Amino acid sequence: MTTKFRSFLSTSLALSAAALISVSASVSSAADAPDTTHGGRSSVYGNLSNSSLESVTTEDKLLGLLTTKQNGKLVAVGEAQIAPTQFWTMLEHGERIECMSCIPYVSKMLYASNPKTREISAWWLRRRIFGVFGKGEAYEQTINAVSDPTKSEITRAFAANALGEFLEGAGIPPVSTALISDKSAMVRLAAANALIRLNNEGPNSELSSALSDKDEEVRLAALNGATHINVFSNLDRVAGLISDSSPLVRRRAAQTLGTLRSADSVVGLIALTSPTTESDAGVRAAAVWALGQIGDNQGKDSVLAARNDSDSSVRDAASIALRHL
């Protein structure tokens, strides 16, 4: 038995040594070859150019993309001169580099026209240890921008977007203030979405207050927030929107009440299931669906009646809702 084991062990060691020599040789030749298969991908892709490999972004590469030299000084290039996908790739592959000189130029991209460019710029900046969150640095500049009435509405809106993407609690008060007090619907909408991204309704329930905003899109965003943040404290305001002038808002309000299973809203939802009180079929279908989600038998007769609705989407919603009643 001992002899067999020794023989097996000797064979295994010999094979391991041979494998190591083979791997070393292939790595050496791969490093030297202009075009190489680089490990396991060769079995699938065959011989590929080294340029197809991902590489870590360096400080020089990132600065080379974002800047140009004029009179011996670095100046930012315009957004139009930067390919978006190239910029996104550069930042993704440069997640861990500490490039203090890059921060001012990446900060400018928080106000780019491309929404993904703005998002990934904030993503990269929030990972910096230095140069972003100090006094007068990029984060504070963004807070100041969202609160500055002399800035254009698009600048204030993009600043609100950025504060949401920074995922820092310090951004909650300024975007909450913008949501309630900014004169621009664009800025208020951006502020509402920023609070949702920050998973917060605001220090004084500003997201709830936005349910009464005069702009339809802001009201819709606030309704979206009611089902997406961890704590939403004012369900009564959501119930009040089932009588909103906008059918889109009424429908979204009904869906929200169903998602949150608001038993106190059953009577109001019942009123929305009938064509005599609600002309929009989408709203009727949402109300019927919501009654099914809530599961209160008080709404069963209305759901049964909805099976004879002239609109097929309402009839389908009734069939589904009856499974829960």
C-alpha positions in Angstrom: 0.0 0.0 0.0 2.9 2.3 0.9 4.6 1.6 -2.4 1.5 2.4 -4.4 1.0 5.7 -2.5 4.6 6.7 -3.1 4.3 5.9 -6.7 1.1 8.0 -7.0 2.6 10.9 -5.1 5.7 10.9 -7.3 3.6 10.9 -10.5 1.4 13.7 -9.1 4.4 15.9 -8.3 5.9 15.3 -11.7 2.7 16.3 -13.5 2.3 19.4 -11.3 5.9 20.5 -12.1 5.3 20.0 -15.8 2.1 22.0 -15.6 3.8 24.9 -13.8 6.6 24.9 -16.4 4.0 24.9 -19.2 2.0 27.8 -17.7 5.2 29.8 -17.1 6.2 29.4 -20.6 2.8 30.4 -22.0 2.6 33.4 -19.8 6.1 34.5 -20.9 5.2 34.0 -24.6 1.9 35.8 -24.0 3.6 38.8 -22.5 6.0 39.0 -25.5 3.5 38.4 -28.3 1.9 41.4 -30.0 -1.4 39.4 -30.3 -2.1 36.7 -27.8 -4.9 34.5 -26.5 -4.4 35.5 -22.8 -5.5 32.4 -20.9 -8.8 30.7 -20.9 -10.6 32.9 -23.4 -8.6 31.4 -26.2 -10.8 28.3 -26.3 -13.8 30.6 -27.1 -12.5 33.6 -28.9 -9.2 32.4 -30.4 -6.4 34.9 -31.0 -7.4 38.5 -30.1 -5.6 41.8 -30.2 -4.1 43.1 -27.0 -6.2 46.2 -27.5 -9.3 44.2 -26.8 -8.2 43.7 -23.2 -9.5 46.0 -20.4 -6.9 48.2 -18.7 -6.9 50.3 -15.6 -7.3 54.0 -16.2 -4.3 56.1 -15.3 -4.2 59.7 -14.2 -2.6 60.7 -17.5 -5.2 58.9 -19.6 -8.1 60.5 -17.7 -6.6 64.0 -18.0 -5.8 63.4 -21.6 -9.5 62.7 -22.3 -10.9 65.6 -20.3 -8.4 68.3 -21.0 -6.3 70.0 -23.7 -3.3 72.3 -23.4 -3.6 75.9 -24.3 -0.6 78.3 -23.7 1.0 75.6 -21.6 -2.0 75.2 -19.3 -4.6 72.4 -19.0 -8.1 73.5 -19.9 -11.3 71.5 -20.0 -12.5 70.3 -23.3 -16.2 70.6 -24.2 -18.6 67.8 -23.6 -19.2 67.4 -27.4 -15.5 66.5 -27.8 -15.8 63.5 -25.5 -17.3 60.2 -26.6 -19.7 59.3 -23.8 -18.9 55.6 -23.8 -15.2 56.3 -23.7 -15.7 58.6 -20.7 -17.9 56.0 -18.9 -15.3 53.3 -19.5 -12.5 55.5 -18.3 -14.2 56.3 -15.0 -15.3 52.7 -14.4 -11.7 51.5 -15.0 -10.4 54.3 -12.8 -12.6 53.7 -9.8 -9.7 53.3 -7.4 -7.2 55.9 -8.7 -6.6 59.0 -6.6 -6.3 61.8 -9.1 -6.7 65.1 -7.4 -6.1 67.1 -10.5 -8.9 65.1 -12.3 -11.6 66.1 -9.8 -12.3 69.6 -11.2 -12.8 68.3 -14.7 -15.0 65.4 -13.7 -17.0 67.8 -11.5 -17.9 69.7 -14.7 -19.5 66.6 -16.1 -22.1 66.7 -13.3 -23.7 69.2 -15.6 -23.4 67.3 -18.9 -26.4 66.9 -21.1 -26.1 63.1 -21.1 -27.9 61.7 -17.9 -25.6 58.6 -17.7 -22.5 60.9 -17.9 -23.9 62.9 -15.0 -24.7 59.8 -13.0 -21.3 58.1 -13.5 -19.5 61.3 -12.7 -21.2 61.5 -9.3 -20.5 57.8 -8.8 -16.8 58.4 -9.4 -16.6 61.5 -7.3 -18.3 60.0 -4.3 -15.5 57.4 -4.1 -12.7 59.9 -3.7 -11.1 60.1 -0.3 -9.8 63.6 -0.8 -10.8 66.6 -3.0 -14.6 66.2 -3.0 -16.2 66.6 0.4 -14.0 69.2 2.0 -14.8 72.9 2.5 -15.4 74.6 -0.8 -14.8 71.4 -2.8 -17.0 69.7 -5.4 -19.8 68.5 -3.0 -20.3 71.8 -1.3 -20.2 73.6 -4.7 -23.1 71.3 -5.8 -25.1 72.1 -2.7 -24.6 75.8 -3.4 -25.6 75.4 -7.0 -29.0 73.8 -6.2 -29.8 76.6 -3.8 -28.6 79.5 -6.0 -31.4 81.3 -7.7 -29.0 83.1 -10.0 -28.1 79.8 -11.6 -30.1 78.6 -14.6 -32.9 76.1 -13.9 -31.1 73.3 -15.8 -28.0 73.9 -13.6 -30.1 73.7 -10.4 -31.9 70.6 -11.7 -28.6 68.8 -12.6 -27.1 69.8 -9.2 -30.2 68.2 -7.5 -29.6 65.1 -9.6 -26.0 65.0 -8.5 -26.8 65.3 -4.8 -29.1 62.3 -5.2 -26.3 60.3 -6.8 -23.7 61.3 -4.2 -25.9 59.3 -1.7 -24.8 61.6 1.2 -27.3 62.6 3.9 -26.0 66.2 3.8 -27.8 66.5 0.5 -31.2 65.9 2.0 -31.9 69.4 3.4 -31.0 71.4 0.2 -33.0 69.1 -2.2 -35.9 69.1 0.2 -35.9 72.9 0.2 -35.7 73.0 -3.6 -38.6 70.6 -3.8 -40.9 72.9 -1.9 -39.6 76.4 -2.8 -38.0 76.4 -6.3 -40.1 78.2 -8.9 -39.0 75.8 -11.6 -41.0 72.5 -12.1 -37.8 71.0 -13.7 -35.9 71.6 -10.5 -38.7 70.4 -8.2 -38.9 67.2 -10.3 -35.2 66.6 -10.0 -35.3 67.3 -6.3 -38.2 64.8 -5.8 -36.2 62.1 -7.6 -33.1 63.0 -5.6 -35.0 62.4 -2.3 -36.1 59.1 -3.7 -32.5 58.2 -4.5 -31.5 59.2 -1.0 -34.3 57.1 0.4 -35.7 59.9 2.4 -39.0 61.9 2.5 -37.2 65.0 3.8 -36.8 66.5 7.3 -40.3 67.9 7.2 -42.0 65.3 4.9 -41.3 67.5 1.8 -41.9 64.5 -0.5 -45.4 64.2 1.0 -46.0 67.9 0.5 -45.0 67.5 -3.2 -48.1 65.5 -3.7 -49.9 68.8 -3.8 -47.5 70.4 -6.4 -49.1 72.2 -9.2 -47.1 70.3 -11.8 -48.3 66.9 -12.8 -44.9 65.3 -13.2 -43.8 66.4 -9.7 -47.0 64.9 -8.2 -46.3 61.6 -10.1 -42.7 61.6 -8.9 -43.8 62.1 -5.3 -46.3 59.2 -5.7 -43.5 57.0 -7.0 -41.5 57.9 -4.0 -44.3 56.8 -1.7 -43.7 53.2 -2.7 -39.9 53.4 -3.1 -38.5 54.9 0.1 -38.4 53.0 3.4 -40.5 55.4 5.4 -43.4 57.4 4.0 -45.6 59.0 6.6 -48.6 60.6 4.9 -50.8 58.1 3.2 -53.8 60.5 3.6 -52.3 62.8 1.0 -52.0 59.9 -1.5 -55.7 59.0 -0.9 -56.6 62.6 -1.7 -55.1 62.3 -5.2 -57.7 59.8 -6.4 -59.8 62.8 -7.2 -56.9 64.7 -8.9 -57.7 66.5 -12.2 -55.1 64.4 -14.0 -56.1 60.8 -14.9 -52.4 59.8 -14.8 -52.2 61.0 -11.2 -55.5 59.3 -10.3 -54.3 56.0 -11.7 -50.9 56.2 -10.0 -52.6 57.2 -6.7 -54.9 54.1 -6.9 -51.9 51.9 -7.7 -50.0 53.3 -4.8 -52.9 52.7 -2.4 -53.1 49.2 -3.6 -49.3 48.6 -3.3 -49.4 50.0 0.3 -52.6 48.1 1.0 -54.4 51.1 2.4 -57.6 49.7 4.0 -58.8 53.2 4.8 -59.0 54.0 1.0 -61.4 51.2 0.0 -64.5 53.5 -0.2 -62.7 56.0 -2.4 -61.4 53.3 -4.6 -64.8 51.7 -5.0 -66.0 55.1 -6.4 -63.4 54.9 -9.1 -64.4 51.4 -10.4 -67.7 52.6 -12.1 -67.8 54.3 -15.5 -70.5 56.7 -14.1 -68.0 58.2 -11.7 -64.7 57.6 -13.5 -64.4 58.0 -17.3 -60.8 56.9 -17.7 -60.6 53.1 -18.1 -56.9 53.1 -16.9 -58.0 54.6 -13.6 -60.9 52.1 -13.2 -58.5 49.2 -13.9 -56.0 50.6 -11.3 -58.8 51.0 -8.7 -60.1 47.4 -9.3 -56.5 46.1 -9.1 -55.9 48.0 -5.8 -59.1 46.6 -4.2 -57.8 43.2 -5.0 -54.4 44.0 -3.4 -56.1 45.4 -0.3 -58.3 42.3 0.0 -61.2 43.9 1.8 -64.5 42.2 1.1 -66.2 45.6 1.2 -65.0 46.1 -2.4 -66.0 42.7 -3.7 -69.4 43.8 -5.2 -67.7 46.6 -7.1 -65.0 44.2 -8.5 -67.7 41.8 -9.5 -69.5 44.6 -11.4 -66.2 45.5 -13.1 -66.3 42.2 -14.9 -68.9 43.7 -17.2 -67.0 46.9 -17.9 -66.8 48.0 -21.5 -63.0 48.0 -21.4 -61.1 44.8 -21.5 -58.3 46.0 -19.2 -60.9 46.7 -16.5 -62.4 43.2 -16.9 -59.0 41.6 -16.8 -58.1 43.5 -13.6 -61.4 42.4 -12.1 -60.7 38.7 -12.9 -57.3 39.0 -11.2 -58.6 41.0 -8.2 -61.3 38.4 -7.5 -58.6 35.8 -6.7 -57.8 37.9 -3.6 -61.3 38.6 -2.5 
